[in-house]
Amino acid sequence: MTTKPIALQELPADLDKSRLPGHVAVIMDGNGRWAKQRGLPRIMGHQRGVDTLKDLLRCCRDWGVPALTAYAFSTENWGRPLEEVEFLMTLFERVLRKELKEMMEENVRIRFVGNLESLPPSLQAEIERSMEETKDNLGIQFTVATNYGGRQEIVQACRAIAAKVRQGAIEPEEIDEALVERHLYTCGLPSPDLLIRTSGEMRISNFLLWQMAYAEIYVTPTLWPDFDRAQFHQALSAYQQRERRFGKV
């Protein structure tokens, strides 16, 4: 039995448009293993992974998913071999410079979250330029977590709130979930409805710890460079079969 290919611009007929996730987050795991399986340098897996992310972004746009967040580089990733880290920094910068015009044409609003001040200055400049030029775009919201750690994010939010308490700007009793959320990197972005992790690892790796409180989690053994629209279709199908109760009956 052959599987009918998914039309590039159309939502698959078995998916309910009214029940699509409003925000999908992805942990793009398996680039290195994908390259190793093919006898290639790890950096080639990262290069291929960029192509996969670009196609997923377009798929979200085509199918009506309004927000996508990708975990591109964690605070722990600095511990990888220096050559790999330097390649990733260069790759991020090159992709931003190359793809900005196309993102403008496709009405993508790009945003970076994380401790961006620790990134190379030239990359910081490209990040600032891409966010500034796309800030008025009304299409899909594309968020890239770079030098990001969920614990770090919560700590910096606590520090910012504590400083305001010390200054007398707010009282401790005024601290609630809404106030904390306003001090997170992701302020203004709705929490993810669906988290997809590739490569089969069963953990969230310090990603969006606050925001993932009620996200549905989908794990696939597929390595990130092989994650395509058919795989995304399966993830969305699984999501639509779940009953989301948010702690209620």
N, CA, C and O of each residue as an XYZ file, in Angstrom:
996
protein
N       0.844     -1.194      0.000
C       0.000      0.000      0.000
C       0.876      1.240      0.000
O       1.739      1.378      0.867
N       0.684      2.122     -0.924
C       1.485      3.337     -1.009
C       0.789      4.469     -0.275
O      -0.439      4.543     -0.225
N       1.604      5.351      0.294
C       1.063      6.500      1.012
C       0.986      7.686      0.075
O       1.968      8.022     -0.588
N      -0.155      8.313      0.014
C      -0.315      9.472     -0.838
C       0.489     10.635     -0.286
O       0.354     10.953      0.895
N       1.324     11.284     -1.096
C       2.122     12.391     -0.588
C       1.255     13.551     -0.128
O       0.182     13.800     -0.676
N       1.738     14.255      0.889
C       1.009     15.385      1.452
C       1.200     16.597      0.558
O       2.332     16.939      0.217
N       0.113     17.250      0.175
C       0.208     18.458     -0.641
C       0.971     19.529      0.121
O       0.765     19.711      1.321
N       1.837     20.225     -0.566
C       2.715     21.185      0.087
C       1.957     22.327      0.742
O       2.351     22.798      1.809
N       0.863     22.785      0.113
C       0.205     23.978      0.606
C      -1.070     23.685      1.386
O      -1.709     24.615      1.876
N      -1.456     22.423      1.512
C      -2.752     22.118      2.098
C      -2.622     21.313      3.384
O      -1.758     20.444      3.505
N      -3.496     21.617      4.343
C      -3.572     20.840      5.565
C      -4.103     19.451      5.225
O      -5.115     19.351      4.530
N      -3.460     18.374      5.687
C      -3.962     17.025      5.421
C      -5.412     16.880      5.857
O      -5.814     17.409      6.894
N      -6.189     16.165      5.065
C      -7.637     16.096      5.260
C      -8.036     15.490      6.596
O      -9.120     15.785      7.099
N      -7.186     14.646      7.186
C      -7.563     13.997      8.440
C      -7.288     14.864      9.667
O      -7.590     14.453     10.787
N      -6.723     16.048      9.478
C      -6.471     16.947     10.598
C      -7.579     17.987     10.705
O      -8.067     18.500      9.699
N      -7.961     18.285     11.927
C      -9.010     19.264     12.207
C      -8.360     20.634     12.375
O      -7.612     20.856     13.328
N      -8.638     21.537     11.468
C      -8.018     22.860     11.505
C      -8.322     23.601     12.795
O      -7.491     24.372     13.275
N      -9.497     23.379     13.362
C      -9.890     24.083     14.582
C      -9.173     23.549     15.819
O      -9.239     24.165     16.883
N      -8.488     22.410     15.693
C      -7.813     21.801     16.838
C      -6.303     21.739     16.652
O      -5.624     20.948     17.306
N      -5.783     22.567     15.768
C      -4.329     22.633     15.610
C      -3.709     23.353     16.807
O      -4.350     24.228     17.389
N      -2.487     23.008     17.184
C      -1.829     23.754     18.250
C      -1.556     25.189     17.809
O      -1.200     25.435     16.656
N      -1.723     26.124     18.721
C      -1.426     27.513     18.397
C       0.060     27.797     18.422
O       0.536     28.753     17.809
N       0.785     26.959     19.137
C       2.229     27.171     19.289
C       2.902     25.814     19.401
O       2.585     25.029     20.295
N       3.826     25.538     18.496
C       4.607     24.299     18.499
C       6.051     24.639     18.866
O       6.630     25.578     18.320
N       6.624     23.878     19.786
C       8.034     24.024     20.138
C       8.758     22.741     19.750
O       8.195     21.651     19.854
N      10.007     22.871     19.304
C      10.754     21.687     18.871
C      12.142     21.658     19.506
O      12.850     22.665     19.539
N      12.515     20.481     20.007
C      13.891     20.202     20.415
C      14.502     19.408     19.279
O      14.158     18.246     19.061
N      15.404     20.038     18.562
C      15.927     19.492     17.301
C      17.138     18.603     17.586
O      18.280     19.014     17.385
N      16.879     17.391     18.051
C      17.949     16.514     18.515
C      18.304     15.474     17.449
O      17.436     14.987     16.725
N      19.583     15.147     17.369
C      20.023     14.055     16.503
C      20.857     14.453     15.314
O      21.170     13.602     14.482
N      21.233     15.717     15.195
C      22.043     16.139     14.047
C      23.376     15.401     13.996
O      23.795     14.927     12.940
N      24.038     15.309     15.151
C      25.338     14.646     15.190
C      25.243     13.173     14.858
O      26.067     12.650     14.107
N      24.240     12.491     15.412
C      24.071     11.061     15.136
C      23.721     10.821     13.674
O      24.169      9.844     13.074
N      22.919     11.714     13.105
C      22.566     11.597     11.686
C      23.830     11.644     10.828
O      23.989     10.853      9.898
N      24.719     12.574     11.148
C      25.966     12.698     10.382
C      26.860     11.478     10.597
O      27.439     10.950      9.648
N      26.969     11.038     11.840
C      27.834      9.899     12.153
C      27.392      8.643     11.415
O      28.223      7.880     10.922
N      26.070      8.428     11.340
C      25.549      7.256     10.627
C      25.958      7.238      9.165
O      26.020      6.179      8.540
N      26.237      8.415      8.625
C      26.600      8.540      7.209
C      28.087      8.781      7.000
O      28.526      9.063      5.885
N      28.854      8.670      8.063
C      30.289      8.871      7.961
C      30.676     10.307      7.666
O      31.712     10.560      7.052
N      29.841     11.256      8.103
C      30.067     12.674      7.830
C      30.457     13.404      9.111
O      30.166     12.921     10.205
N      31.105     14.551      8.996
C      31.398     15.364     10.186
C      30.096     15.827     10.837
O      29.088     16.011     10.154
N      30.118     16.016     12.153
C      28.923     16.459     12.879
C      28.359     17.756     12.312
O      27.145     17.958     12.304
N      29.239     18.633     11.839
C      28.764     19.925     11.331
C      27.842     19.760     10.131
O      26.989     20.611      9.880
N      28.011     18.663      9.386
C      27.127     18.432      8.244
C      25.710     18.103      8.714
O      24.737     18.406      8.024
N      25.598     17.487      9.879
C      24.276     17.230     10.439
C      23.577     18.535     10.817
O      22.371     18.686     10.626
N      24.360     19.476     11.359
C      23.769     20.767     11.708
C      23.338     21.531     10.447
O      22.300     22.192     10.436
N      24.136     21.430      9.408
C      23.780     22.096      8.154
C      22.482     21.532      7.601
O      21.606     22.282      7.171
N      22.360     20.219      7.613
C      21.135     19.584      7.137
C      19.948     19.931      8.044
O      18.816     20.069      7.579
N      20.227     20.068      9.342
C      19.172     20.412     10.285
C      18.554     21.771     10.015
O      17.367     21.977     10.268
N      19.358     22.707      9.499
C      18.835     24.028      9.142
C      17.786     23.893      8.044
O      16.746     24.551      8.096
N      18.049     23.051      7.059
C      17.088     22.846      5.972
C      15.779     22.260      6.513
O      14.690     22.631      6.076
N      15.911     21.339      7.472
C      14.716     20.745      8.083
C      13.892     21.798      8.807
O      12.666     21.812      8.705
N      14.566     22.680      9.537
C      13.850     23.733     10.264
C      13.156     24.693      9.313
O      12.027     25.109      9.571
N      13.814     25.050      8.216
C      13.202     25.947      7.235
C      11.932     25.333      6.671
O      10.930     26.026      6.495
N      11.969     24.034      6.386
C      10.776     23.390      5.825
C       9.664     23.292      6.861
O       8.489     23.436      6.524
N      10.028     23.045      8.131
C       8.998     22.984      9.172
C       8.343     24.342      9.356
O       7.131     24.428      9.556
N       9.137     25.402      9.289
C       8.581     26.750      9.411
C       7.566     27.005      8.301
O       6.483     27.530      8.559
N       7.903     26.644      7.094
C       6.981     26.829      5.966
C       5.757     25.929      6.107
O       4.648     26.318      5.740
N       5.962     24.736      6.636
C       4.835     23.823      6.833
C       3.863     24.398      7.857
O       2.650     24.337      7.659
N       4.378     24.953      8.943
C       3.507     25.591      9.934
C       2.708     26.715      9.295
O       1.514     26.873      9.553
N       3.380     27.489      8.462
C       2.691     28.587      7.768
C       1.615     28.036      6.837
O       0.488     28.530      6.823
N       1.964     27.013      6.061
C       1.025     26.449      5.093
C      -0.200     25.831      5.765
O      -1.315     25.942      5.256
N       0.010     25.184      6.902
C      -1.055     24.430      7.540
C      -1.812     25.223      8.600
O      -2.818     24.741      9.121
N      -1.354     26.421      8.928
C      -2.108     27.258      9.844
C      -1.704     27.182     11.301
O      -2.519     27.455     12.182
N      -0.442     26.809     11.576
C       0.087     26.856     12.941
C       0.760     28.213     13.114
O       1.755     28.479     12.440
N       0.258     29.081     13.990
C       0.722     30.469     14.005
C       2.047     30.752     14.692
O       2.608     31.831     14.504
N       2.575     29.804     15.493
C       3.823     30.081     16.208
C       4.688     28.824     16.283
O       4.199     27.728     16.556
N       5.982     29.009     16.036
C       6.956     27.918     16.112
C       8.169     28.407     16.890
O       8.707     29.476     16.602
N       8.597     27.633     17.868
C       9.803     27.955     18.631
C      10.776     26.795     18.527
O      10.403     25.644     18.753
N      12.028     27.094     18.185
C      13.058     26.074     18.000
C      14.178     26.263     19.016
O      14.636     27.381     19.253
N      14.609     25.167     19.605
C      15.728     25.172     20.560
C      17.012     25.008     19.753
O      17.388     23.892     19.395
N      17.677     26.117     19.472
C      18.820     26.098     18.569
C      20.142     25.871     19.284
O      21.009     25.158     18.778
N      20.303     26.481     20.470
C      21.590     26.375     21.175
C      21.329     26.626     22.653
O      20.834     27.687     23.033
N      21.665     25.641     23.486
C      21.405     25.764     24.912
C      22.609     26.342     25.644
O      23.711     26.401     25.099
N      22.386     26.765     26.881
C      23.494     27.270     27.687
C      24.524     26.172     27.942
O      25.694     26.465     28.188
N      24.098     24.914     27.884
C      25.021     23.792     28.089
C      25.821     23.450     26.839
O      26.849     22.780     26.929
N      25.363     23.902     25.674
C      26.036     23.540     24.427
C      27.424     24.156     24.282
O      28.198     23.734     23.422
N      27.754     25.157     25.121
C      29.111     25.714     25.079
C      30.148     24.652     25.436
O      31.327     24.812     25.122
N      29.724     23.573     26.085
C      30.643     22.512     26.463
C      30.989     21.561     25.334
O      31.769     20.629     25.532
N      30.431     21.774     24.169
C      30.767     20.942     23.015
C      32.143     21.326     22.470
O      32.684     22.366     22.846
N      32.721     20.494     21.578
C      34.032     20.827     21.020
C      34.049     22.232     20.405
O      33.083     22.646     19.764
N      35.147     22.956     20.605
C      35.253     24.339     20.168
C      34.959     24.482     18.678
O      34.282     25.426     18.270
N      35.453     23.568     17.872
C      35.235     23.639     16.422
C      33.747     23.603     16.087
O      33.284     24.328     15.206
N      33.001     22.755     16.797
C      31.564     22.633     16.541
C      30.826     23.902     16.980
O      29.939     24.386     16.276
N      31.197     24.434     18.142
C      30.553     25.660     18.630
C      30.815     26.817     17.681
O      29.896     27.570     17.358
N      32.040     26.968     17.233
C      32.382     28.055     16.312
C      31.629     27.901     14.997
O      31.185     28.888     14.410
N      31.487     26.666     14.538
C      30.730     26.442     13.305
C      29.273     26.843     13.491
O      28.688     27.470     12.608
N      28.684     26.491     14.624
C      27.284     26.819     14.869
C      27.066     28.326     14.914
O      26.093     28.829     14.352
N      27.965     29.052     15.578
C      27.835     30.507     15.632
C      27.903     31.113     14.226
O      27.129     32.006     13.881
N      28.842     30.609     13.429
C      28.984     31.088     12.048
C      27.765     30.707     11.218
O      27.296     31.490     10.392
N      27.252     29.490     11.443
C      26.086     29.020     10.699
C      24.867     29.885     11.008
O      24.140     30.277     10.094
N      24.635     30.186     12.281
C      23.495     31.034     12.644
C      23.576     32.379     11.930
O      22.591     32.872     11.380
N      24.772     32.956     11.953
C      24.956     34.278     11.351
C      24.735     34.230      9.842
O      24.072     35.096      9.271
N      25.299     33.206      9.209
C      25.184     33.097      7.750
C      23.740     32.863      7.322
O      23.279     33.449      6.342
N      23.027     32.011      8.050
C      21.634     31.716      7.709
C      20.775     32.958      7.872
O      19.924     33.240      7.028
N      20.991     33.708      8.959
C      20.219     34.930      9.166
C      20.425     35.911      8.023
O      19.471     36.480      7.493
N      21.678     36.097      7.658
C      21.989     37.057      6.604
C      21.377     36.618      5.266
O      20.898     37.445      4.490
N      21.401     35.325      5.015
C      20.919     34.791      3.741
C      19.401     34.747      3.663
O      18.828     34.986      2.600
N      18.742     34.443      4.781
C      17.303     34.169      4.759
C      16.424     35.372      5.094
O      15.204     35.293      4.956
N      17.015     36.478      5.530
C      16.199     37.595      5.999
C      15.248     38.110      4.923
O      14.076     38.364      5.203
N      15.736     38.265      3.710
C      14.888     38.771      2.627
C      13.693     37.851      2.414
O      12.567     38.315      2.235
N      13.943     36.546      2.434
C      12.854     35.588      2.218
C      11.862     35.609      3.378
O      10.655     35.479      3.170
N      12.369     35.773      4.594
C      11.458     35.862      5.743
C      10.569     37.091      5.633
O       9.395     37.050      6.003
N      11.123     38.176      5.129
C      10.308     39.375      4.923
C       9.219     39.105      3.886
O       8.063     39.479      4.083
N       9.588     38.461      2.793
C       8.633     38.156      1.729
C       7.529     37.222      2.221
O       6.387     37.315      1.773
N       7.876     36.314      3.153
C       6.905     35.341      3.654
C       6.218     35.814      4.938
O       5.494     35.052      5.579
N       6.454     37.090      5.310
C       5.748     37.727      6.426
C       6.049     37.054      7.766
O       5.191     37.010      8.648
N       7.270     36.530      7.915
C       7.685     35.871      9.156
C       8.180     36.918     10.150
O       8.953     37.806      9.791
N       7.739     36.812     11.379
C       8.286     37.640     12.454
C       9.232     36.780     13.280
O       8.800     35.822     13.922
N      10.513     37.111     13.270
C      11.497     36.301     13.979
C      11.893     36.977     15.277
O      12.002     38.200     15.364
N      12.104     36.152     16.272
C      12.473     36.641     17.597
C      13.483     35.669     18.204
O      13.343     34.454     18.064
N      14.484     36.200     18.869
C      15.474     35.370     19.551
C      15.305     35.540     21.053
O      15.095     36.652     21.538
N      15.397     34.433     21.789
C      15.302     34.477     23.241
C      16.493     33.734     23.833
O      16.961     32.740     23.277
N      16.975     34.229     24.967
C      18.133     33.644     25.624
C      19.080     34.736     26.072
O      18.764     35.922     25.978
N      20.236     34.337     26.554
C      21.254     35.295     26.975
C      22.067     35.700     25.750
O      23.159     35.181     25.517
N      21.530     36.618     24.985
C      22.116     36.974     23.695
C      23.403     37.774     23.848
O      24.203     37.829     22.914
N      23.617     38.389     24.995
C      24.801     39.216     25.193
C      26.092     38.406     25.193
O      27.174     38.967     25.017
N      25.990     37.092     25.389
C      27.186     36.246     25.409
C      27.559     35.719     24.029
O      28.571     35.033     23.886
N      26.768     36.026     23.021
C      27.038     35.566     21.664
C      28.076     36.461     21.004
O      28.281     37.590     21.450
N      28.743     35.980     19.942
C      29.702     36.822     19.223
C      29.053     38.120     18.753
O      27.902     38.099     18.316
N      29.761     39.252     18.830
C      29.184     40.548     18.459
C      28.585     40.585     17.057
O      27.536     41.195     16.850
N      29.234     39.945     16.099
C      28.704     39.964     14.728
C      27.381     39.218     14.638
O      26.497     39.606     13.874
N      27.240     38.145     15.417
C      25.978     37.412     15.446
C      24.912     38.239     16.154
O      23.763     38.274     15.715
N      25.279     38.898     17.235
C      24.329     39.779     17.911
C      23.782     40.844     16.969
O      22.596     41.170     17.012
N      24.650     41.383     16.121
C      24.225     42.423     15.171
C      23.225     41.869     14.172
O      22.242     42.536     13.850
N      23.460     40.655     13.675
C      22.537     40.040     12.711
C      21.206     39.719     13.379
O      20.147     39.877     12.772
N      21.264     39.268     14.631
C      20.037     38.977     15.374
C      19.214     40.244     15.552
O      18.007     40.244     15.314
N      19.864     41.316     15.969
C      19.171     42.586     16.173
C      18.563     43.086     14.872
O      17.433     43.574     14.858
N      19.306     42.966     13.785
C      18.811     43.430     12.481
C      17.598     42.609     12.041
O      16.612     43.169     11.561
N      17.664     41.297     12.201
C      16.554     40.444     11.762
C      15.296     40.710     12.581
O      14.195     40.730     12.032
N      15.447     40.916     13.890
C      14.272     41.182     14.726
C      13.679     42.554     14.417
O      12.459     42.715     14.386
N      14.534     43.528     14.192
C      14.060     44.870     13.897
C      13.323     44.915     12.560
O      12.262     45.529     12.457
N      13.878     44.273     11.547
C      13.283     44.350     10.209
C      11.998     43.538     10.089
O      11.166     43.834      9.232
N      11.821     42.532     10.921
C      10.613     41.692     10.814
C       9.579     41.990     11.900
O       8.550     41.318     11.962
N       9.830     42.980     12.752
C       8.976     43.193     13.928
C       7.534     43.530     13.589
O       6.638     43.283     14.397
N       7.292     44.094     12.401
C       5.925     44.460     12.034
C       5.235     43.400     11.177
O       4.083     43.582     10.783
N       5.922     42.302     10.885
C       5.315     41.233     10.100
C       4.205     40.559     10.903
O       4.324     40.383     12.115
N       3.153     40.195     10.233
C       1.965     39.671     10.904
C       1.736     38.189     10.631
O       0.698     37.640     11.002
N       2.708     37.536      9.980
C       2.561     36.116      9.699
C       2.996     35.272     10.883
O       2.824     35.678     12.032
N       3.552     34.116     10.617
C       3.944     33.191     11.672
C       5.003     33.802     12.579
O       5.917     34.479     12.108
N       4.878     33.562     13.877
C       5.874     33.992     14.857
C       6.912     32.886     14.999
O       6.596     31.776     15.428
N       8.134     33.194     14.640
C       9.222     32.218     14.670
C      10.211     32.641     15.743
O      10.888     33.661     15.611
N      10.292     31.850     16.807
C      11.166     32.162     17.926
C      12.318     31.170     17.959
O      12.119     29.960     17.854
N      13.529     31.703     18.106
C      14.728     30.872     18.134
C      15.390     31.019     19.497
O      15.854     32.102     19.853
N      15.435     29.933     20.257
C      16.070     29.938     21.575
C      17.561     29.698     21.390
O      17.976     28.604     21.005
N      18.369     30.722     21.664
C      19.806     30.676     21.416
C      20.555     31.103     22.671
O      20.263     32.148     23.252
N      21.524     30.285     23.085
C      22.160     30.450     24.395
C      21.065     30.566     25.447
O      21.049     31.480     26.272
N      20.158     29.611     25.383
C      18.960     29.615     26.221
C      19.028     28.477     27.237
O      19.482     27.377     26.922
N      18.578     28.753     28.442
C      18.395     27.736     29.470
C      17.168     28.092     30.284
O      17.021     29.240     30.704
N      16.295     27.144     30.515
C      15.067     27.418     31.250
C      15.323     27.873     32.676
O      14.656     28.786     33.164
N      16.284     27.246     33.351
C      16.596     27.652     34.720
C      17.168     29.073     34.734
O      16.805     29.896     35.574
N      18.062     29.338     33.793
C      18.650     30.678     33.679
C      17.563     31.724     33.479
O      17.607     32.800     34.076
N      16.589     31.402     32.634
C      15.503     32.333     32.353
C      14.712     32.659     33.621
O      14.384     33.819     33.872
N      14.411     31.637     34.412
C      13.647     31.851     35.636
C      14.465     32.641     36.657
O      13.926     33.498     37.358
N      15.759     32.355     36.741
C      16.629     33.090     37.665
C      16.687     34.577     37.301
O      16.587     35.439     38.174
N      16.848     34.868     36.005
C      16.925     36.286     35.630
C      15.583     36.990     35.871
O      15.559     38.176     36.197
N      14.484     36.275     35.716
C      13.173     36.862     36.014
C      13.052     37.162     37.508
O      12.545     38.216     37.890
N      13.516     36.242     38.351
C      13.472     36.454     39.796
C      14.330     37.654     40.194
O      13.934     38.458     41.038
N      15.492     37.763     39.588
C      16.374     38.893     39.901
C      15.729     40.219     39.513
O      15.806     41.193     40.262
N      15.101     40.257     38.353
C      14.460     41.494     37.898
C      13.313     41.881     38.814
O      13.135     43.058     39.131
N      12.535     40.895     39.242
C      11.407     41.167     40.141
C      11.926     41.595     41.516
O      11.396     42.525     42.123
N      12.969     40.907     42.002
C      13.534     41.260     43.308
C      14.059     42.690     43.310
O      13.915     43.407     44.301
N      14.669     43.106     42.200
C      15.181     44.475     42.101
C      14.040     45.483     42.208
O      14.187     46.531     42.837
N      12.901     45.162     41.589
C      11.753     46.070     41.657
C      11.169     46.124     43.072
O      10.703     47.173     43.515
N      11.198     44.991     43.775
C      10.739     44.978     45.167
C      11.661     45.853     46.017
O      11.204     46.650     46.835
N      12.959     45.687     45.808
C      13.928     46.474     46.580
C      13.773     47.971     46.317
O      13.972     48.793     47.212
N      13.417     48.311     45.089
C      13.220     49.720     44.732
C      11.885     50.266     45.222
O      11.637     51.469     45.152
N      11.029     49.380     45.715
C       9.716     49.800     46.179
C       8.695     49.934     45.069
O       7.610     50.472     45.288
N       9.028     49.448     43.870
C       8.106     49.558     42.734
C       6.947     48.581     42.851
O       5.852     48.852     42.358
N       7.181     47.442     43.502
C       6.114     46.465     43.719
C       6.266     45.880     45.120
O       7.351     45.914     45.701
N       5.172     45.345     45.657
C       5.181     44.669     46.941
C       5.290     43.161     46.707
O       4.811     42.660     45.690
N       5.909     42.440     47.630
C       6.021     40.987     47.456
C       4.679     40.309     47.215
O       4.591     39.330     46.474
N       3.630     40.839     47.852
C       2.301     40.238     47.694
C       1.749     40.384     46.279
O       0.802     39.693     45.905
N       2.343     41.283     45.493
C       1.886     41.494     44.121
C       2.487     40.491     43.134
O       2.088     40.437     41.971
N       3.438     39.711     43.603
C       4.084     38.745     42.708
C       3.143     37.575     42.453
O       2.756     36.862     43.379
N       2.781     37.388     41.195
C       1.937     36.262     40.801
C       2.458     35.689     39.486
O       3.483     36.139     38.973
N       1.762     34.709     38.947
C       2.226     34.065     37.719
C       2.309     35.047     36.556
O       3.246     34.998     35.759
N       1.331     35.934     36.465
C       1.314     36.892     35.364
C       2.535     37.811     35.432
O       3.119     38.145     34.401
N       2.920     38.219     36.641
C       4.091     39.087     36.802
C       5.364     38.349     36.402
O       6.218     38.907     35.713
N       5.489     37.108     36.830
C       6.667     36.314     36.452
C       6.749     36.186     34.932
O       7.818     36.361     34.347
N       5.628     35.883     34.301
C       5.623     35.701     32.848
C       6.049     36.966     32.113
O       6.664     36.894     31.049
N       5.720     38.129     32.683
C       6.117     39.383     32.040
C       7.622     39.617     32.111
O       8.152     40.476     31.407
N       8.307     38.861     32.951
C       9.752     39.021     33.082
C      10.532     37.873     32.443
O      11.755     37.809     32.569
N       9.838     36.976     31.765
C      10.514     35.897     31.045
C      10.953     36.378     29.668
O      10.422     37.358     29.146
N      11.916     35.689     29.089
C      12.362     36.024     27.735
C      11.199     35.983     26.754
O      11.159     36.749     25.791
N      10.257     35.085     27.005
C       9.164     34.830     26.060
C       7.945     35.716     26.300
O       6.862     35.417     25.797
N       8.098     36.788     27.049
C       6.976     37.672     27.345
C       6.219     38.041     26.068
O       6.819     38.466     25.080
N       4.906     37.874     26.102
C       4.078     38.185     24.947
C       3.822     37.010     24.029
O       2.982     37.095     23.134
N       4.537     35.910     24.238
C       4.358     34.719     23.404
C       3.544     33.694     24.180
O       3.889     33.395     25.323
N       2.481     33.146     23.606
C       1.700     32.143     24.331
C       2.520     30.893     24.611
O       3.443     30.574     23.861
N       2.193     30.192     25.671
C       2.899     28.960     26.008
C       2.679     27.902     24.928
O       1.615     27.870     24.309
N       3.666     27.037     24.692
C       3.495     25.999     23.668
C       2.362     25.041     24.011
O       2.169     24.670     25.168
N       1.631     24.657     22.999
C       0.609     23.618     23.146
C       1.214     22.241     22.913
O       0.783     21.251     23.505
N       2.220     22.192     22.042
C       2.827     20.922     21.650
C       4.339     21.056     21.618
O       4.881     21.960     20.982
N       5.017     20.144     22.312
C       6.476     20.033     22.243
C       6.832     18.776     21.478
O       6.378     17.682     21.816
N       7.641     18.934     20.450
C       8.121     17.796     19.677
C       9.614     17.626     19.942
O      10.391     18.571     19.803
N      10.004     16.418     20.322
C      11.433     16.123     20.470
C      11.799     14.968     19.545
O      11.163     13.915     19.563
N      12.819     15.181     18.749
C      13.296     14.135     17.856
C      14.414     13.330     18.523
O      14.949     13.727     19.558
N      14.754     12.207     17.920
C      15.850     11.296     18.289
C      15.523     10.355     19.434
O      16.371      9.558     19.834
N      14.298     10.431     19.977
C      13.864      9.438     20.958
C      14.228      9.706     22.394
O      13.838      8.933     23.270
N      14.965     10.775     22.681
C      15.343     11.070     24.062
C      14.119     11.562     24.845
O      13.367     12.411     24.367
N      13.932     11.020     26.052
C      12.724     11.313     26.828
C      13.012     12.349     27.910
O      12.893     12.062     29.101
N      13.388     13.544     27.493
C      13.628     14.629     28.440
C      13.432     15.959     27.729
O      13.426     16.021     26.500
N      13.269     17.034     28.519
C      13.036     18.355     27.916
C      14.272     19.241     27.954
O      14.243     20.353     27.428
N      15.351     18.775     28.560
C      16.672     19.407     28.434
C      16.683     20.901     28.735
O      17.262     21.687     27.985
N      16.042     21.289     29.837
C      16.121     22.677     30.304
C      15.497     23.661     29.312
O      15.939     24.805     29.209
N      14.485     23.222     28.594
C      13.857     24.038     27.556
C      12.482     24.509     28.010
O      11.607     23.687     28.281
N      12.281     25.816     28.095
C      10.979     26.415     28.394
C      10.312     25.765     29.605
O       9.155     25.350     29.541
N      11.057     25.681     30.710
C      10.570     24.953     31.880
C       9.264     25.532     32.428
O       8.352     24.783     32.778
N       9.173     26.834     32.500
C       7.935     27.479     32.986
C       6.809     27.298     31.967
O       5.680     26.962     32.327
N       7.124     27.519     30.712
C       6.115     27.566     29.652
C       5.550     26.185     29.316
O       4.451     26.088     28.769
N       6.278     25.125     29.634
C       5.854     23.763     29.263
C       4.897     23.126     30.269
O       4.611     21.932     30.170
N       4.399     23.896     31.232
C       3.607     23.332     32.322
C       2.493     22.401     31.840
O       2.254     21.356     32.445
N       1.810     22.778     30.751
C       0.700     21.959     30.257
C       0.831     21.614     28.776
O      -0.163     21.320     28.113
N       2.043     21.650     28.267
C       2.252     21.278     26.870
C       2.097     19.772     26.685
O       2.483     18.988     27.552
N       1.539     19.383     25.568
C       1.535     17.976     25.179
C       2.911     17.653     24.592
O       3.461     18.442     23.822
N       3.461     16.503     24.953
C       4.808     16.138     24.520
C       4.737     14.971     23.540
O       4.090     13.956     23.799
N       5.413     15.139     22.418
C       5.471     14.091     21.395
C       6.942     13.801     21.113
O       7.696     14.689     20.714
N       7.338     12.554     21.323
C       8.721     12.139     21.095
C       8.754     11.140     19.943
O       7.978     10.185     19.917
N       9.652     11.364     19.001
C       9.813     10.458     17.871
C      11.263      9.994     17.789
O      12.168     10.782     18.064
N      11.511      8.731     17.416
C      12.891      8.271     17.264
C      13.597      8.854     16.043
O      14.813      8.727     15.905
N      12.840      9.486     15.171
C      13.424     10.087     13.967
C      14.458     11.136     14.344
O      14.202     11.979     15.204
N      15.622     11.091     13.709
C      16.642     12.103     13.937
C      16.227     13.401     13.245
O      15.577     13.367     12.200
N      16.600     14.540     13.821
C      16.095     15.816     13.335
C      16.254     16.023     11.828
O      15.289     16.447     11.192
N      17.405     15.752     11.221
C      17.515     16.013      9.777
C      16.533     15.215      8.924
O      16.272     15.581      7.777
N      15.984     14.126      9.470
C      15.018     13.312      8.733
C      13.565     13.660      9.082
O      12.640     13.029      8.571
N      13.360     14.656      9.947
C      12.004     15.029     10.346
C      11.389     15.878      9.233
O      11.822     17.004      8.991
N      10.371     15.327      8.555
C       9.779     16.007      7.410
C       8.295     16.272      7.641
O       7.795     16.108      8.754
N       7.604     16.676      6.600
C       6.179     17.007      6.745
C       5.335     15.795      7.116
O       4.341     15.924      7.830
N       5.718     14.638      6.642
C       4.986     13.424      7.017
C       5.136     13.159      8.517
O       4.180     12.759      9.182
N       6.350     13.387      9.046
C       6.579     13.215     10.471
C       5.790     14.252     11.275
O       5.227     13.937     12.324
N       5.755     15.482     10.778
C       4.997     16.541     11.455
C       3.505     16.208     11.442
O       2.798     16.450     12.420
N       3.041     15.659     10.338
C       1.653     15.212     10.224
C       1.336     14.207     11.331
O       0.292     14.303     11.975
N       2.236     13.243     11.554
C       2.026     12.245     12.604
C       1.969     12.896     13.984
O       1.156     12.519     14.828
N       2.846     13.881     14.201
C       2.864     14.566     15.494
C       1.550     15.313     15.736
O       1.004     15.276     16.838
N       1.055     15.982     14.713
C      -0.202     16.712     14.845
C      -1.377     15.755     15.024
O      -2.310     16.053     15.770
N      -1.340     14.617     14.351
C      -2.400     13.612     14.515
C      -2.437     13.109     15.948
O      -3.507     12.974     16.540
N      -1.258     12.832     16.503
C      -1.184     12.361     17.893
C      -1.694     13.439     18.843
O      -2.403     13.141     19.805
N      -1.337     14.680     18.575
C      -1.784     15.798     19.408
C      -3.307     15.899     19.406
O      -3.915     16.119     20.454
N      -3.918     15.742     18.254
C      -5.371     15.900     18.164
C      -6.136     14.728     18.782
O      -7.350     14.805     18.970
N      -5.436     13.664     19.092
C      -6.071     12.533     19.758
C      -6.010     12.650     21.279
O      -6.615     11.853     21.996
N      -5.277     13.646     21.763
C      -5.134     13.824     23.210
C      -6.309     14.625     23.766
O      -6.905     15.447     23.071
N      -6.623     14.370     25.024
C      -7.649     15.148     25.725
C      -6.934     16.070     26.705
O      -6.358     15.606     27.689
N      -6.966     17.357     26.444
C      -6.245     18.317     27.279
C      -7.162     18.833     28.391
O      -8.157     19.510     28.130
N      -6.807     18.500     29.635
C      -7.685     18.856     30.765
C      -7.092     19.947     31.643
O      -7.800     20.510     32.478
N      -5.800     20.263     31.475
C      -5.149     21.321     32.265
C      -5.371     21.144     33.767
O      -5.626     22.110     34.487
N      -5.270     19.902     34.223
C      -5.394     19.604     35.642
C      -6.836     19.465     36.137
O      -7.078     19.170     37.308
N      -7.792     19.683     35.222
C      -9.203     19.585     35.615
C      -9.759     18.237     35.205
O      -9.047     17.430     34.608
N     -11.015     17.981     35.516
C     -11.650     16.703     35.194
C     -12.084     16.692     33.742
O     -12.642     15.700     33.272
